[in-house]
């Protein structure tokens, strides 16, 4: 296996746009959960998952609610049972309000070498509107402390297309972000997910999100500015300085195997067509399964070769490197244009070929959900 | 059974006035249905009929009844549909009867369709027995409705039975009144056989089943019979009656109603209205038949998935077996590919066929806007019948176009007369008559072009009268008219399936409105979509569906790839119901957008 994902489904409070699985954090619950993760790890090893791992990603939820000792124990256990390659990328997602100078130093010492800080925006009004529990100052502190703790691979989240956001406001936000000189940025447009508190407000007309035209304009404006500053737009929503592309996330797009530990975590095993599992979003179920020695994950889908080809395209076209005809031929015995002549034809204004690689332009990425359906 | 103890009758009622419920009560009261079989509305066999609460095909049920005088009777209850599209089936059913129960909702009064059917019954010398239904409703006003029946129809309603089919009130009275008022059938038992076919349908196991009323003579199992229209002869394999389950009988004699199965292979051979007689010593003359029904409304039906063409044809052939009023022939559209031009009795008939094709046969359909049959005289003097806008010759070849007119009678409460008149005027109507039936109820009679009716007339009539207006119409004649073809262009290319024939005075307005409506129905696509309406070469309206600017949700946390991808797969599945025209995807509604165009003067 290539990657290891560890899900920490705890949050101090739920942000009003979030539809991911999380529960309120209590310290005893956190410690009990870490014990379960270790059990889960042992179980997975018994089932035949093999290391060493190239990338580890603590995602959430809010992984930075775990004290550094917990991260340390987990990394030790992983190294002991699976092995961690020396140059591994080990990422921890951190929310500004949960970190201190000391905790960041602790994470660094435990072996975490990439930190992803959930800034979202440096505009205090809009931050409040998102219902984030941190302030702009919390965010700036977190970044400064992380640098001081020695993190030389730092990622920040930027959210755009916020209610009432104007292009100049976004530009100001970006200017401030650039001053932090992050190695990596994840830029997400705010979407009103069904069932979230934001979703309900948008339905009722209490909150108005920028139009699709604005979204497109903001998206391209971010693209233009960040690429001008030497960032590579390497995936729909991700930018990085050279050699700081997130290897763990690239693993998802390239269909490499990963093991997911924790309630709500997903795993993927890429032999033959591939197979994907998920642990249900339920802490009680998770505990019961592990305590009674049952597989906590359920199989979501296993792929035929044809389905694997479609998913390879689906995921590959999210990235700037796109799809290589040679690799498609090696894996599936076909190239893109012969397997999908009609789809390729209909996507031509947005789909480009350079050398042996096909990829979508940034304008194409804006229509990704629509365009990609041509291959289904 | 001797004739004096037989009663053949139907029930005439407006939709919702309780005919099916009453029929069920009669079945129950006479013991024809067991407790277990009392699903609601037994006579409405098809699911669709039950859902829409309307009866589509006629049926005949034999009910044994022991009367108050202690004697045993046989009742044949012949069911009739209540919708204007199916009035031809009503007259067929009535031909098998000596009487009819006129069921009127005691809170609503007489409706246009009821009136039309009562006149059919009176024309055929039937004894009409009024029944005031729903007398249990607080709003019931039996005396007013009694007066209405006397004033409007001219029937003596003093002895009208007060009933509530729903509550089971007055059912016994109705049965006794049938014996007292409706005459027993006449007809010589010893005369040569004459049996009138008033319904026939195809059954996959038995072949064609015919419903007959024996007018003279006797028909027995095993006899050789001849269908007088085709001259073909058959052997009677089974005969009997529906009670309501099939009950085999040794014979059916003059005055009786029942089914005959005679190894007839196709339903077209057992034409409704034909006469059955004996192959040898048969009757000299057939009974007077019925007018052949002709489809009045045409539209194109196309499979969304071109691969379903064969399935669609098979499904249509099956439907036509039992519905001689439905016709179809292959048609080819540049935009939609291979499909069929279909003929229907009216809009309801069209909807029902379309729904049955989709529901029972699982074929997704595109339906094009309904049209009527135009008669075009070319400059060379040829006469062409045009049932599709695309078959209309170019202007320079046309001498005159004539369009069908109907005579529409609308019954409406006083308050809504203004609205109805405005609607009829807007629809190019010519007023014939306005008559106060009672102080509060008005009959409005208009001559109207059928092409206006097939668009949205009925819906608008219902809306403006809050459901109180009722409509009946009969075919009148063809009249010369200034008609033009309105073309719709999508990104510059005319889409043949969207063309319409409209009156010149309305063409521009309709074009504008139609383009605007289409814009609402066509979802944003990767490309800009230009919708234009054109008369001849002249563009009269243009709308633009702007290109999709953004369709992406970027988040993909923790490797949860399956959920998101499946969501998109589902979206794609939903799009398969759209029709690809060039590189544009058109939803089904876009092809019927004309029906949604509101007209305001």
Boltz contact constraints between the chains, C-beta under 6 A:
constraints:
  - contact:
      token1: [A, 5]
      token2: [B, 558]
      max_distance: 6.0
  - contact:
      token1: [A, 5]
      token2: [B, 559]
      max_distance: 6.0
  - contact:
      token1: [A, 7]
      token2: [B, 558]
      max_distance: 6.0
  - contact:
      token1: [A, 59]
      token2: [B, 558]
      max_distance: 6.0
  - contact:
      token1: [A, 188]
      token2: [B, 554]
      max_distance: 6.0
  - contact:
      token1: [A, 188]
      token2: [B, 555]
      max_distance: 6.0
  - contact:
      token1: [A, 191]
      token2: [B, 553]
      max_distance: 6.0
  - contact:
      token1: [A, 212]
      token2: [B, 549]
      max_distance: 6.0
  - contact:
      token1: [A, 212]
      token2: [B, 550]
      max_distance: 6.0
  - contact:
      token1: [A, 213]
      token2: [B, 549]
      max_distance: 6.0
  - contact:
      token1: [A, 215]
      token2: [B, 550]
      max_distance: 6.0
  - contact:
      token1: [A, 216]
      token2: [B, 549]
      max_distance: 6.0
  - contact:
      token1: [A, 216]
      token2: [B, 550]
      max_distance: 6.0
  - contact:
      token1: [A, 236]
      token2: [B, 554]
      max_distance: 6.0
  - contact:
      token1: [A, 237]
      token2: [B, 554]
      max_distance: 6.0
  - contact:
      token1: [A, 252]
      token2: [B, 559]
      max_distance: 6.0
  - contact:
      token1: [A, 258]
      token2: [B, 559]
      max_distance: 6.0
  - contact:
      token1: [A, 266]
      token2: [B, 558]
      max_distance: 6.0
  - contact:
      token1: [A, 266]
      token2: [B, 559]
      max_distance: 6.0
  - contact:
      token1: [A, 266]
      token2: [B, 560]
      max_distance: 6.0
  - contact:
      token1: [A, 276]
      token2: [B, 562]
      max_distance: 6.0
  - contact:
      token1: [A, 300]
      token2: [B, 562]
      max_distance: 6.0
  - contact:
      token1: [A, 301]
      token2: [B, 562]
      max_distance: 6.0
  - contact:
      token1: [A, 314]
      token2: [B, 565]
      max_distance: 6.0
  - contact:
      token1: [A, 366]
      token2: [B, 550]
      max_distance: 6.0
  - contact:
      token1: [A, 366]
      token2: [B, 552]
      max_distance: 6.0
  - contact:
      token1: [A, 367]
      token2: [B, 551]
      max_distance: 6.0
  - contact:
      token1: [A, 368]
      token2: [B, 552]
      max_distance: 6.0
  - contact:
      token1: [A, 369]
      token2: [B, 551]
      max_distance: 6.0
  - contact:
      token1: [A, 369]
      token2: [B, 552]
      max_distance: 6.0
  - contact:
      token1: [A, 369]
      token2: [B, 568]
      max_distance: 6.0
  - contact:
      token1: [A, 370]
      token2: [B, 551]
      max_distance: 6.0
  - contact:
      token1: [A, 373]
      token2: [B, 568]
      max_distance: 6.0
  - contact:
      token1: [A, 373]
      token2: [B, 572]
      max_distance: 6.0
  - contact:
      token1: [A, 376]
      token2: [B, 569]
      max_distance: 6.0
  - contact:
      token1: [A, 376]
      token2: [B, 572]
      max_distance: 6.0
